[in-house]
Amino acid sequence: MPDVIVIGGGVVGASVCLRIAQAGARVALIEAKRVGAGTSGASFAWVNSRHKRPRAYHNLNVAGMREHAVVRQQFGAAPWWHGGGAVEWVSPAKASDQSAEIERLKKWGYIVERITAKDLQDMEPDVDPAAVSGSAITYYPEEGWIDPVVYAHAMLSAAQRHGGHVSSGAHVTEVVLRGDRVGGVRTEDGRLLEADVVVNCAGRWVNGAMQEAGLRLPLAGTAGFLAFTPPIATGLSRVLHTPGVNVRPDGAGRLMLHSDETDETVSIETPLNPAMAQASELVARARRVLPSMGEVEAEAVRVAVRPIPADGFSAVGPMPRLRGYYLVVTHSGVTLSPFLGRAVAEEVVGGRTCDVLREFRPARFFE
Ligand SMILES: Cc1cc2nc3c(=O)[nH]c(=O)nc-3n(C[C@H](O)[C@H](O)[C@H](O)COP(=O)(O)OP(=O)(O)OC[C@H]3O[C@@H](n4cnc5c(N)ncnc54)[C@H](O)[C@@H]3O)c2cc1C
């Protein structure tokens, strides 16, 4: 059994750590700040496989959705999970694109239902019928969202019960190389932690501890912006995708708001303030959908950079030319993490090869 170090305590590293511990290997997860401090703590965290093309990438995301169900079953209580599906309606200009997407999803076996405005009123009575008027409405019953930090904590608590070790506040400064293989990692305080295998789950910081320029993964991360309301009296219980804003509950009556358009106006350097124009705009758009929100301002905002490999697809697998070094870097990591946890453990500890990952190997960037 290899001794394994996992770098990074986001949803991906936490899932990988648990499954490696369960597989019986010695595993230590090293997190620079705190569990969920990275992109996982600023994610819309919608579990889905929409707009995922080609088919292999769709299948990978469906595998993520299915594995979420497996994890829920294994844990019994899954306080991080919020099911009930997601609802979408689009502007008339995007209706034909949406119809084509629905047809494709159905062909690929994804569960999609057209619902009426009356169905939506029964499901989400706080949605203003005028905001939906004339739009085709779609319901995706198998989708949901998670609380990523709650999820990561649950995975790591279980990992510790299986003998895994978790260090927070320990920054990995170097992946230690011994010829053509990895020897472990060095942390900021100068400690050398030896390992047979290092699994780098540091998300957008994946290259931070890699000294060799030729072994750095090319990234093309994009910034994402979220605004949060204070607790308000709406009964919204599902993810809503509407023409101007995506909305979902975020606990204790808070709503999380997002839009692709707003993302394009921010970067990781943008000074953040709940009173900023982007936040006010998202709140105004959400209020048009959920008038019962009443007079409210954003209470918090967050920006994060998505850990996206340069061609937009996941990079999961061994690094060519460096034995024992394994990368797990991906967008949609919230959807994918439970599946990646299992698949990576099977490959790293079990010596098996996961077919679903065949097209998503980091090797494509290094050959
Ligand atoms: C606005 C937004 C919306 C999103 N919406 C969705 C969505 O709806 N559905 C979905 O599936 N995905 C979504 N994503 C993407 C998803 O959130 C990410 O793919 C996922 O969180 C990545 O998780 P991770 O564990 O790989 O990375 P992270 O959560 O970033 O974790 C990496 C960890 O590594 C630590 N670290 C970094 N460097 C070091 C080091 N040298 N030593 C030790 N530790 C280190 C960091 O502190 C961090 O905690 C969204 C992302 C954003 C920004």
The ligand as an ORCA input file, in Angstrom:
! r2SCAN-3c Opt
* xyz 0 1
  C     -18.726     31.199     -8.982
  C     -18.491     29.736     -9.166
  C     -19.557     28.906     -9.396
  C     -19.360     27.540     -9.556
  N     -20.445     26.743     -9.734
  C     -20.304     25.425     -9.811
  C     -21.457     24.614     -9.898
  O     -22.579     25.119     -9.895
  N     -21.282     23.268     -9.949
  C     -20.034     22.687     -9.942
  O     -19.934     21.473     -9.990
  N     -18.912     23.450     -9.857
  C     -19.022     24.788     -9.795
  N     -17.925     25.591     -9.706
  C     -16.596     24.967     -9.761
  C     -16.249     24.285     -8.456
  O     -16.549     25.135     -7.379
  C     -14.776     23.910     -8.450
  O     -14.499     23.069     -9.571
  C     -14.403     23.159     -7.177
  O     -14.763     23.901     -6.028
  C     -12.922     22.865     -7.162
  O     -12.639     22.218     -5.954
  P     -11.150     21.819     -5.584
  O     -11.223     21.018     -4.344
  O     -10.487     21.227     -6.781
  O     -10.414     23.218     -5.392
  P     -10.438     24.232     -4.153
  O     -11.747     24.266     -3.497
  O      -9.877     25.514     -4.644
  O      -9.448     23.565     -3.142
  C      -8.046     23.650     -3.280
  C      -7.471     23.804     -1.900
  O      -6.068     23.690     -1.986
  C      -5.511     24.564     -1.030
  N      -4.146     24.826     -1.457
  C      -3.746     25.543     -2.529
  N      -2.396     25.532     -2.624
  C      -1.945     24.800     -1.587
  C      -0.661     24.439     -1.137
  N       0.448     24.814     -1.799
  N      -0.548     23.696     -0.014
  C      -1.659     23.280      0.648
  N      -2.906     23.579      0.261
  C      -3.055     24.321     -0.853
  C      -6.405     25.790     -1.066
  O      -6.305     26.532      0.130
  C      -7.761     25.169     -1.272
  O      -8.468     24.971     -0.048
  C     -18.061     26.977     -9.532
  C     -16.969     27.806     -9.284
  C     -17.189     29.172     -9.103
  C     -16.013     30.051     -8.826
*
